[in-house]
Amino acid sequence: MLQTHVKDRAEAQTSSMNDKQSDAIRRLANELHRLNNAVIAAVDSGLSVELQRGARHHAEGGFWGDLMIPIVVKQG
């Protein structure tokens, strides 16, 4: 399901990366899987969850990554 899809995409993207980059993308895929499970649990408990970019991290060489914050709404 979702876990397989995330891992498959991560594996496909690592083919042209060095070891440090491959390790980082695999870690990211694992953490995204955990985040997705937490979102599912929150939704199943009666919450609505939206992830929004709260900031953007920049590194030398022009690399960047979005940092996320949850917006949680309890219905009723």
N, CA, C and O atoms as a CHARMM CRD file, in Angstrom:
* protein
*
  304
    1    1 MET  N      0.83200  -1.18500   0.00000 PROA 1      0.00000
    2    1 MET  CA     0.00000   0.00000   0.00000 PROA 1      0.00000
    3    1 MET  C      0.87700   1.25000   0.00000 PROA 1      0.00000
    4    1 MET  O      1.83900   1.35100  -0.76100 PROA 1      0.00000
    5    2 LEU  N      0.52800   2.19000   0.86200 PROA 2      0.00000
    6    2 LEU  CA     1.23200   3.46600   0.91500 PROA 2      0.00000
    7    2 LEU  C      2.69700   3.28100   1.26200 PROA 2      0.00000
    8    2 LEU  O      3.56000   3.93100   0.67200 PROA 2      0.00000
    9    3 GLN  N      2.99700   2.38700   2.22900 PROA 3      0.00000
   10    3 GLN  CA     4.37400   2.15100   2.63600 PROA 3      0.00000
   11    3 GLN  C      5.20200   1.65900   1.45300 PROA 3      0.00000
   12    3 GLN  O      6.30700   2.15300   1.22600 PROA 3      0.00000
   13    4 THR  N      4.69300   0.71200   0.71200 PROA 4      0.00000
   14    4 THR  CA     5.40500   0.17500  -0.43500 PROA 4      0.00000
   15    4 THR  C      5.63200   1.25600  -1.47300 PROA 4      0.00000
   16    4 THR  O      6.71700   1.34100  -2.04700 PROA 4      0.00000
   17    5 HSD  N      4.63100   2.08200  -1.72300 PROA 5      0.00000
   18    5 HSD  CA     4.74900   3.15500  -2.70900 PROA 5      0.00000
   19    5 HSD  C      5.86000   4.12800  -2.31900 PROA 5      0.00000
   20    5 HSD  O      6.67400   4.50200  -3.16300 PROA 5      0.00000
   21    6 VAL  N      5.90600   4.54300  -1.05500 PROA 6      0.00000
   22    6 VAL  CA     6.93300   5.47600  -0.58900 PROA 6      0.00000
   23    6 VAL  C      8.31100   4.83800  -0.70700 PROA 6      0.00000
   24    6 VAL  O      9.24700   5.47400  -1.19000 PROA 6      0.00000
   25    7 LYS  N      8.44400   3.58800  -0.27200 PROA 7      0.00000
   26    7 LYS  CA     9.73700   2.91600  -0.33400 PROA 7      0.00000
   27    7 LYS  C     10.17900   2.69000  -1.77700 PROA 7      0.00000
   28    7 LYS  O     11.35800   2.85500  -2.09000 PROA 7      0.00000
   29    8 ASP  N      9.25200   2.31400  -2.66200 PROA 8      0.00000
   30    8 ASP  CA     9.59200   2.10900  -4.07000 PROA 8      0.00000
   31    8 ASP  C     10.09200   3.40200  -4.71100 PROA 8      0.00000
   32    8 ASP  O     11.07200   3.39400  -5.45600 PROA 8      0.00000
   33    9 ARG  N      9.41900   4.50400  -4.42000 PROA 9      0.00000
   34    9 ARG  CA     9.85600   5.79700  -4.97300 PROA 9      0.00000
   35    9 ARG  C     11.22300   6.17600  -4.44200 PROA 9      0.00000
   36    9 ARG  O     12.07400   6.65600  -5.19000 PROA 9      0.00000
   37   10 ALA  N     11.43500   5.96000  -3.14900 PROA 10     0.00000
   38   10 ALA  CA    12.72500   6.29600  -2.54400 PROA 10     0.00000
   39   10 ALA  C     13.83800   5.46700  -3.18200 PROA 10     0.00000
   40   10 ALA  O     14.89700   5.99800  -3.51500 PROA 10     0.00000
   41   11 GLU  N     13.59900   4.17200  -3.35200 PROA 11     0.00000
   42   11 GLU  CA    14.61100   3.30400  -3.95900 PROA 11     0.00000
   43   11 GLU  C     14.92200   3.73600  -5.38900 PROA 11     0.00000
   44   11 GLU  O     16.08400   3.73500  -5.79600 PROA 11     0.00000
   45   12 ALA  N     13.90700   4.10200  -6.14500 PROA 12     0.00000
   46   12 ALA  CA    14.11300   4.53300  -7.53200 PROA 12     0.00000
   47   12 ALA  C     14.93800   5.81700  -7.58400 PROA 12     0.00000
   48   12 ALA  O     15.74800   6.00200  -8.49300 PROA 12     0.00000
   49   13 GLN  N     14.73500   6.69000  -6.62000 PROA 13     0.00000
   50   13 GLN  CA    15.44700   7.96400  -6.61900 PROA 13     0.00000
   51   13 GLN  C     16.89500   7.83600  -6.15800 PROA 13     0.00000
   52   13 GLN  O     17.71100   8.71000  -6.45000 PROA 13     0.00000
   53   14 THR  N     17.22900   6.76500  -5.44500 PROA 14     0.00000
   54   14 THR  CA    18.58700   6.64000  -4.91300 PROA 14     0.00000
   55   14 THR  C     19.58700   6.10300  -5.92000 PROA 14     0.00000
   56   14 THR  O     20.78000   6.06700  -5.61800 PROA 14     0.00000
   57   15 SER  N     19.15900   5.68600  -7.09700 PROA 15     0.00000
   58   15 SER  CA    20.06300   5.03400  -8.04200 PROA 15     0.00000
   59   15 SER  C     21.20900   5.94100  -8.49500 PROA 15     0.00000
   60   15 SER  O     22.28500   5.44300  -8.82700 PROA 15     0.00000
   61   16 SER  N     21.00400   7.24300  -8.51400 PROA 16     0.00000
   62   16 SER  CA    22.06500   8.14400  -8.96400 PROA 16     0.00000
   63   16 SER  C     22.66600   8.96200  -7.82600 PROA 16     0.00000
   64   16 SER  O     23.29100   9.99500  -8.06700 PROA 16     0.00000
   65   17 MET  N     22.47900   8.50200  -6.57800 PROA 17     0.00000
   66   17 MET  CA    22.95600   9.24900  -5.41700 PROA 17     0.00000
   67   17 MET  C     24.17400   8.58300  -4.79500 PROA 17     0.00000
   68   17 MET  O     24.39900   7.38400  -4.95500 PROA 17     0.00000
   69   18 ASN  N     24.95900   9.39400  -4.07600 PROA 18     0.00000
   70   18 ASN  CA    26.06700   8.81800  -3.32400 PROA 18     0.00000
   71   18 ASN  C     25.51600   8.16100  -2.05800 PROA 18     0.00000
   72   18 ASN  O     24.32200   8.25900  -1.77500 PROA 18     0.00000
   73   19 ASP  N     26.38700   7.48900  -1.29500 PROA 19     0.00000
   74   19 ASP  CA    25.93400   6.73400  -0.11900 PROA 19     0.00000
   75   19 ASP  C     25.25500   7.62200   0.92000 PROA 19     0.00000
   76   19 ASP  O     24.23000   7.23900   1.48400 PROA 19     0.00000
   77   20 LYS  N     25.81200   8.79300   1.17600 PROA 20     0.00000
   78   20 LYS  CA    25.23300   9.70800   2.17100 PROA 20     0.00000
   79   20 LYS  C     23.84000  10.14900   1.74100 PROA 20     0.00000
   80   20 LYS  O     22.92300  10.20300   2.56100 PROA 20     0.00000
   81   21 GLN  N     23.67800  10.46400   0.45700 PROA 21     0.00000
   82   21 GLN  CA    22.37800  10.87500  -0.06600 PROA 21     0.00000
   83   21 GLN  C     21.39000   9.72000  -0.04200 PROA 21     0.00000
   84   21 GLN  O     20.22400   9.91400   0.30300 PROA 21     0.00000
   85   22 SER  N     21.83400   8.52500  -0.40200 PROA 22     0.00000
   86   22 SER  CA    20.95600   7.35100  -0.38300 PROA 22     0.00000
   87   22 SER  C     20.46600   7.06000   1.02700 PROA 22     0.00000
   88   22 SER  O     19.28900   6.76800   1.23600 PROA 22     0.00000
   89   23 ASP  N     21.37900   7.14200   1.99400 PROA 23     0.00000
   90   23 ASP  CA    20.97800   6.93000   3.38900 PROA 23     0.00000
   91   23 ASP  C     19.96200   7.97600   3.83000 PROA 23     0.00000
   92   23 ASP  O     18.99800   7.65600   4.52400 PROA 23     0.00000
   93   24 ALA  N     20.17900   9.23500   3.42400 PROA 24     0.00000
   94   24 ALA  CA    19.26700  10.31800   3.81200 PROA 24     0.00000
   95   24 ALA  C     17.88200  10.11600   3.20400 PROA 24     0.00000
   96   24 ALA  O     16.88200  10.34100   3.88600 PROA 24     0.00000
   97   25 ILE  N     17.79600   9.70400   1.95600 PROA 25     0.00000
   98   25 ILE  CA    16.48700   9.53400   1.31500 PROA 25     0.00000
   99   25 ILE  C     15.77200   8.31700   1.89500 PROA 25     0.00000
  100   25 ILE  O     14.54700   8.32200   2.02000 PROA 25     0.00000
  101   26 ARG  N     16.52200   7.27500   2.25100 PROA 26     0.00000
  102   26 ARG  CA    15.88800   6.11400   2.89400 PROA 26     0.00000
  103   26 ARG  C     15.36000   6.48400   4.27300 PROA 26     0.00000
  104   26 ARG  O     14.27300   6.05200   4.65800 PROA 26     0.00000
  105   27 ARG  N     16.11800   7.27900   5.01800 PROA 27     0.00000
  106   27 ARG  CA    15.65200   7.73400   6.32400 PROA 27     0.00000
  107   27 ARG  C     14.39500   8.58900   6.16500 PROA 27     0.00000
  108   27 ARG  O     13.43500   8.44200   6.92100 PROA 27     0.00000
  109   28 LEU  N     14.41200   9.47800   5.17900 PROA 28     0.00000
  110   28 LEU  CA    13.24500  10.31600   4.91700 PROA 28     0.00000
  111   28 LEU  C     12.02600   9.46300   4.58300 PROA 28     0.00000
  112   28 LEU  O     10.93400   9.72500   5.08600 PROA 28     0.00000
  113   29 ALA  N     12.19700   8.45100   3.74600 PROA 29     0.00000
  114   29 ALA  CA    11.08000   7.57400   3.38100 PROA 29     0.00000
  115   29 ALA  C     10.53200   6.86100   4.61500 PROA 29     0.00000
  116   29 ALA  O      9.31800   6.74700   4.78000 PROA 29     0.00000
  117   30 ASN  N     11.42300   6.38000   5.48100 PROA 30     0.00000
  118   30 ASN  CA    10.96600   5.70500   6.70400 PROA 30     0.00000
  119   30 ASN  C     10.20500   6.65000   7.61200 PROA 30     0.00000
  120   30 ASN  O      9.16700   6.28300   8.16200 PROA 30     0.00000
  121   31 GLU  N     10.71100   7.86700   7.77600 PROA 31     0.00000
  122   31 GLU  CA    10.04300   8.84700   8.63200 PROA 31     0.00000
  123   31 GLU  C      8.71100   9.29300   8.03100 PROA 31     0.00000
  124   31 GLU  O      7.75300   9.53800   8.76500 PROA 31     0.00000
  125   32 LEU  N      8.64400   9.39900   6.70500 PROA 32     0.00000
  126   32 LEU  CA     7.37300   9.74600   6.05900 PROA 32     0.00000
  127   32 LEU  C      6.33900   8.64700   6.29000 PROA 32     0.00000
  128   32 LEU  O      5.15600   8.92500   6.48900 PROA 32     0.00000
  129   33 HSD  N      6.79500   7.40700   6.26200 PROA 33     0.00000
  130   33 HSD  CA     5.88400   6.30000   6.54100 PROA 33     0.00000
  131   33 HSD  C      5.32600   6.42200   7.96000 PROA 33     0.00000
  132   33 HSD  O      4.12900   6.22800   8.17700 PROA 33     0.00000
  133   34 ARG  N      6.18300   6.74000   8.91500 PROA 34     0.00000
  134   34 ARG  CA     5.73700   6.92200  10.29500 PROA 34     0.00000
  135   34 ARG  C      4.78600   8.11100  10.40400 PROA 34     0.00000
  136   34 ARG  O      3.77600   8.03800  11.10500 PROA 34     0.00000
  137   35 LEU  N      5.10300   9.20400   9.71500 PROA 35     0.00000
  138   35 LEU  CA     4.22600  10.38000   9.72700 PROA 35     0.00000
  139   35 LEU  C      2.86500  10.02800   9.13300 PROA 35     0.00000
  140   35 LEU  O      1.83100  10.39200   9.69300 PROA 35     0.00000
  141   36 ASN  N      2.85800   9.32400   8.00500 PROA 36     0.00000
  142   36 ASN  CA     1.58800   8.94400   7.38100 PROA 36     0.00000
  143   36 ASN  C      0.75300   8.07400   8.31300 PROA 36     0.00000
  144   36 ASN  O     -0.46600   8.23500   8.37500 PROA 36     0.00000
  145   37 ASN  N      1.39000   7.15500   9.03900 PROA 37     0.00000
  146   37 ASN  CA     0.65300   6.33400   9.99900 PROA 37     0.00000
  147   37 ASN  C      0.08100   7.18800  11.12000 PROA 37     0.00000
  148   37 ASN  O     -1.03300   6.93800  11.58200 PROA 37     0.00000
  149   38 ALA  N      0.83100   8.19600  11.56500 PROA 38     0.00000
  150   38 ALA  CA     0.33200   9.09000  12.61900 PROA 38     0.00000
  151   38 ALA  C     -0.85100   9.91600  12.11400 PROA 38     0.00000
  152   38 ALA  O     -1.80300  10.14800  12.85900 PROA 38     0.00000
  153   39 VAL  N     -0.80200  10.35900  10.86600 PROA 39     0.00000
  154   39 VAL  CA    -1.92900  11.10200  10.28600 PROA 39     0.00000
  155   39 VAL  C     -3.15600  10.20000  10.20900 PROA 39     0.00000
  156   39 VAL  O     -4.25900  10.62600  10.54900 PROA 39     0.00000
  157   40 ILE  N     -2.97500   8.97400   9.76900 PROA 40     0.00000
  158   40 ILE  CA    -4.09600   8.02700   9.69000 PROA 40     0.00000
  159   40 ILE  C     -4.71000   7.81700  11.06900 PROA 40     0.00000
  160   40 ILE  O     -5.93300   7.81200  11.20800 PROA 40     0.00000
  161   41 ALA  N     -3.87100   7.64200  12.09200 PROA 41     0.00000
  162   41 ALA  CA    -4.37500   7.44600  13.45500 PROA 41     0.00000
  163   41 ALA  C     -5.14300   8.67300  13.93400 PROA 41     0.00000
  164   41 ALA  O     -6.18500   8.53900  14.57600 PROA 41     0.00000
  165   42 ALA  N     -4.63800   9.87200  13.63000 PROA 42     0.00000
  166   42 ALA  CA    -5.32800  11.09600  14.03900 PROA 42     0.00000
  167   42 ALA  C     -6.67500  11.21900  13.34400 PROA 42     0.00000
  168   42 ALA  O     -7.67200  11.56700  13.97700 PROA 42     0.00000
  169   43 VAL  N     -6.71300  10.93900  12.05400 PROA 43     0.00000
  170   43 VAL  CA    -7.96700  11.00700  11.29600 PROA 43     0.00000
  171   43 VAL  C     -8.95500   9.97100  11.82100 PROA 43     0.00000
  172   43 VAL  O    -10.13800  10.26600  11.99000 PROA 43     0.00000
  173   44 ASP  N     -8.46900   8.75200  12.07800 PROA 44     0.00000
  174   44 ASP  CA    -9.34300   7.69700  12.59900 PROA 44     0.00000
  175   44 ASP  C     -9.87600   8.02600  13.99500 PROA 44     0.00000
  176   44 ASP  O    -10.89600   7.47800  14.41200 PROA 44     0.00000
  177   45 SER  N     -9.18900   8.92000  14.72200 PROA 45     0.00000
  178   45 SER  CA    -9.65500   9.30400  16.05600 PROA 45     0.00000
  179   45 SER  C    -10.63400  10.47200  16.02200 PROA 45     0.00000
  180   45 SER  O    -11.12700  10.90100  17.06500 PROA 45     0.00000
  181   46 GLY  N    -10.91700  10.98900  14.82600 PROA 46     0.00000
  182   46 GLY  CA   -11.89600  12.06200  14.70100 PROA 46     0.00000
  183   46 GLY  C    -11.31100  13.43600  14.46900 PROA 46     0.00000
  184   46 GLY  O    -11.97500  14.43500  14.74600 PROA 46     0.00000
  185   47 LEU  N    -10.09100  13.52000  13.97000 PROA 47     0.00000
  186   47 LEU  CA    -9.46700  14.81100  13.66600 PROA 47     0.00000
  187   47 LEU  C     -9.23500  14.93900  12.17000 PROA 47     0.00000
  188   47 LEU  O     -9.07200  13.94100  11.46800 PROA 47     0.00000
  189   48 SER  N     -9.22300  16.16900  11.69300 PROA 48     0.00000
  190   48 SER  CA    -8.79300  16.44800  10.32300 PROA 48     0.00000
  191   48 SER  C     -7.38900  17.02800  10.40600 PROA 48     0.00000
  192   48 SER  O     -7.10400  17.86200  11.26500 PROA 48     0.00000
  193   49 VAL  N     -6.51900  16.58800   9.51500 PROA 49     0.00000
  194   49 VAL  CA    -5.11900  16.99300   9.56700 PROA 49     0.00000
  195   49 VAL  C     -4.68700  17.50800   8.19400 PROA 49     0.00000
  196   49 VAL  O     -4.90100  16.85800   7.17000 PROA 49     0.00000
  197   50 GLU  N     -4.07900  18.68300   8.20100 PROA 50     0.00000
  198   50 GLU  CA    -3.48700  19.24300   6.98500 PROA 50     0.00000
  199   50 GLU  C     -2.04100  19.56500   7.31000 PROA 50     0.00000
  200   50 GLU  O     -1.74900  20.15200   8.35200 PROA 50     0.00000
  201   51 LEU  N     -1.13600  19.18200   6.41900 PROA 51     0.00000
  202   51 LEU  CA     0.26400  19.53300   6.58700 PROA 51     0.00000
  203   51 LEU  C      0.58000  20.72700   5.69300 PROA 51     0.00000
  204   51 LEU  O      0.29000  20.71900   4.49700 PROA 51     0.00000
  205   52 GLN  N      1.17400  21.74500   6.28900 PROA 52     0.00000
  206   52 GLN  CA     1.53700  22.94500   5.54200 PROA 52     0.00000
  207   52 GLN  C      3.01700  23.22300   5.72700 PROA 52     0.00000
  208   52 GLN  O      3.60900  22.85800   6.74300 PROA 52     0.00000
  209   53 ARG  N      3.60200  23.86900   4.73900 PROA 53     0.00000
  210   53 ARG  CA     4.99300  24.28000   4.88500 PROA 53     0.00000
  211   53 ARG  C      5.06200  25.40500   5.89700 PROA 53     0.00000
  212   53 ARG  O      4.41000  26.43600   5.73500 PROA 53     0.00000
  213   54 GLY  N      5.85700  25.20500   6.94700 PROA 54     0.00000
  214   54 GLY  CA     6.02900  26.23000   7.96800 PROA 54     0.00000
  215   54 GLY  C      7.28100  27.04700   7.73100 PROA 54     0.00000
  216   54 GLY  O      7.37200  28.20400   8.14100 PROA 54     0.00000
  217   55 ALA  N      8.24700  26.43100   7.06100 PROA 55     0.00000
  218   55 ALA  CA     9.51600  27.10400   6.77700 PROA 55     0.00000
  219   55 ALA  C     10.22400  26.31300   5.68400 PROA 55     0.00000
  220   55 ALA  O      9.79900  25.22000   5.31100 PROA 55     0.00000
  221   56 ARG  N     11.28900  26.87600   5.19100 PROA 56     0.00000
  222   56 ARG  CA    12.11300  26.18900   4.20400 PROA 56     0.00000
  223   56 ARG  C     13.56000  26.25200   4.68200 PROA 56     0.00000
  224   56 ARG  O     14.08500  27.32600   4.97200 PROA 56     0.00000
  225   57 HSD  N     14.19200  25.08800   4.75800 PROA 57     0.00000
  226   57 HSD  CA    15.59300  25.00600   5.17300 PROA 57     0.00000
  227   57 HSD  C     16.47400  25.09100   3.93100 PROA 57     0.00000
  228   57 HSD  O     16.23400  24.39400   2.94500 PROA 57     0.00000
  229   58 HSD  N     17.48800  25.94200   3.98000 PROA 58     0.00000
  230   58 HSD  CA    18.42800  26.10200   2.86400 PROA 58     0.00000
  231   58 HSD  C     19.82400  25.66200   3.29100 PROA 58     0.00000
  232   58 HSD  O     20.23200  25.88600   4.43100 PROA 58     0.00000
  233   59 ALA  N     20.54500  25.04000   2.37600 PROA 59     0.00000
  234   59 ALA  CA    21.92700  24.62900   2.61900 PROA 59     0.00000
  235   59 ALA  C     22.80000  25.19300   1.50500 PROA 59     0.00000
  236   59 ALA  O     22.30100  25.68000   0.49000 PROA 59     0.00000
  237   60 GLU  N     24.11000  25.11900   1.71400 PROA 60     0.00000
  238   60 GLU  CA    25.02900  25.59700   0.68000 PROA 60     0.00000
  239   60 GLU  C     24.80300  24.84800  -0.62500 PROA 60     0.00000
  240   60 GLU  O     24.41500  23.68000  -0.61700 PROA 60     0.00000
  241   61 GLY  N     25.04000  25.50200  -1.71600 PROA 61     0.00000
  242   61 GLY  CA    24.88300  24.87500  -3.02300 PROA 61     0.00000
  243   61 GLY  C     23.49600  25.02900  -3.60300 PROA 61     0.00000
  244   61 GLY  O     23.21400  24.49200  -4.67300 PROA 61     0.00000
  245   62 GLY  N     22.61400  25.75900  -2.91300 PROA 62     0.00000
  246   62 GLY  CA    21.27700  25.98200  -3.42900 PROA 62     0.00000
  247   62 GLY  C     20.27000  24.89200  -3.08300 PROA 62     0.00000
  248   62 GLY  O     19.15700  24.88900  -3.60900 PROA 62     0.00000
  249   63 PHE  N     20.64500  23.97300  -2.20900 PROA 63     0.00000
  250   63 PHE  CA    19.71900  22.90100  -1.82200 PROA 63     0.00000
  251   63 PHE  C     18.75000  23.41400  -0.77400 PROA 63     0.00000
  252   63 PHE  O     19.09800  24.26900   0.04000 PROA 63     0.00000
  253   64 TRP  N     17.52700  22.88500  -0.79700 PROA 64     0.00000
  254   64 TRP  CA    16.50800  23.33400   0.15200 PROA 64     0.00000
  255   64 TRP  C     15.54000  22.18600   0.44600 PROA 64     0.00000
  256   64 TRP  O     15.46200  21.20600  -0.29500 PROA 64     0.00000
  257   65 GLY  N     14.80800  22.33900   1.54800 PROA 65     0.00000
  258   65 GLY  CA    13.78300  21.36900   1.91000 PROA 65     0.00000
  259   65 GLY  C     12.68700  22.05600   2.70100 PROA 65     0.00000
  260   65 GLY  O     12.95600  22.94500   3.50800 PROA 65     0.00000
  261   66 ASP  N     11.45800  21.64200   2.46700 PROA 66     0.00000
  262   66 ASP  CA    10.31700  22.21200   3.17400 PROA 66     0.00000
  263   66 ASP  C     10.18100  21.57200   4.54900 PROA 66     0.00000
  264   66 ASP  O     10.29000  20.35400   4.68700 PROA 66     0.00000
  265   67 LEU  N      9.94300  22.39500   5.56200 PROA 67     0.00000
  266   67 LEU  CA     9.68700  21.93800   6.92000 PROA 67     0.00000
  267   67 LEU  C      8.19300  22.08400   7.17100 PROA 67     0.00000
  268   67 LEU  O      7.61400  23.14100   6.92200 PROA 67     0.00000
  269   68 MET  N      7.57300  21.01800   7.66500 PROA 68     0.00000
  270   68 MET  CA     6.12600  20.96300   7.74100 PROA 68     0.00000
  271   68 MET  C      5.61600  21.20500   9.15400 PROA 68     0.00000
  272   68 MET  O      6.27600  20.88000  10.14100 PROA 68     0.00000
  273   69 ILE  N      4.41100  21.79100   9.22200 PROA 69     0.00000
  274   69 ILE  CA     3.67800  21.93600  10.48000 PROA 69     0.00000
  275   69 ILE  C      2.27700  21.38900  10.27400 PROA 69     0.00000
  276   69 ILE  O      1.70600  21.54200   9.19400 PROA 69     0.00000
  277   70 PRO  N      1.71500  20.75200  11.29500 PROA 70     0.00000
  278   70 PRO  CA     0.35200  20.22700  11.15400 PROA 70     0.00000
  279   70 PRO  C     -0.68900  21.27600  11.52600 PROA 70     0.00000
  280   70 PRO  O     -0.52300  22.02500  12.48800 PROA 70     0.00000
  281   71 ILE  N     -1.74400  21.31100  10.75900 PROA 71     0.00000
  282   71 ILE  CA    -2.94000  22.09100  11.09500 PROA 71     0.00000
  283   71 ILE  C     -3.99600  21.04400  11.42700 PROA 71     0.00000
  284   71 ILE  O     -4.40300  20.27200  10.55800 PROA 71     0.00000
  285   72 VAL  N     -4.44000  21.01600  12.68000 PROA 72     0.00000
  286   72 VAL  CA    -5.36600  19.96900  13.14500 PROA 72     0.00000
  287   72 VAL  C     -6.69600  20.61600  13.51300 PROA 72     0.00000
  288   72 VAL  O     -6.74000  21.62900  14.21000 PROA 72     0.00000
  289   73 VAL  N     -7.77700  20.01400  13.03200 PROA 73     0.00000
  290   73 VAL  CA    -9.12500  20.51600  13.30200 PROA 73     0.00000
  291   73 VAL  C     -9.94800  19.39100  13.89200 PROA 73     0.00000
  292   73 VAL  O    -10.01400  18.29500  13.33500 PROA 73     0.00000
  293   74 LYS  N    -10.57800  19.66900  15.02700 PROA 74     0.00000
  294   74 LYS  CA   -11.48800  18.71100  15.64400 PROA 74     0.00000
  295   74 LYS  C    -12.90500  19.09800  15.23800 PROA 74     0.00000
  296   74 LYS  O    -13.33700  20.22700  15.47000 PROA 74     0.00000
  297   75 GLN  N    -13.61300  18.17500  14.64200 PROA 75     0.00000
  298   75 GLN  CA   -14.99100  18.41500  14.21600 PROA 75     0.00000
  299   75 GLN  C    -15.92300  18.31300  15.43000 PROA 75     0.00000
  300   75 GLN  O    -15.87400  17.34800  16.19400 PROA 75     0.00000
  301   76 GLY  N    -16.77300  19.33700  15.58400 PROA 76     0.00000
  302   76 GLY  CA   -17.78900  19.29500  16.64200 PROA 76     0.00000
  303   76 GLY  C    -17.27600  19.36100  17.97800 PROA 76     0.00000
  304   76 GLY  O    -18.04700  19.33300  18.93700 PROA 76     0.00000
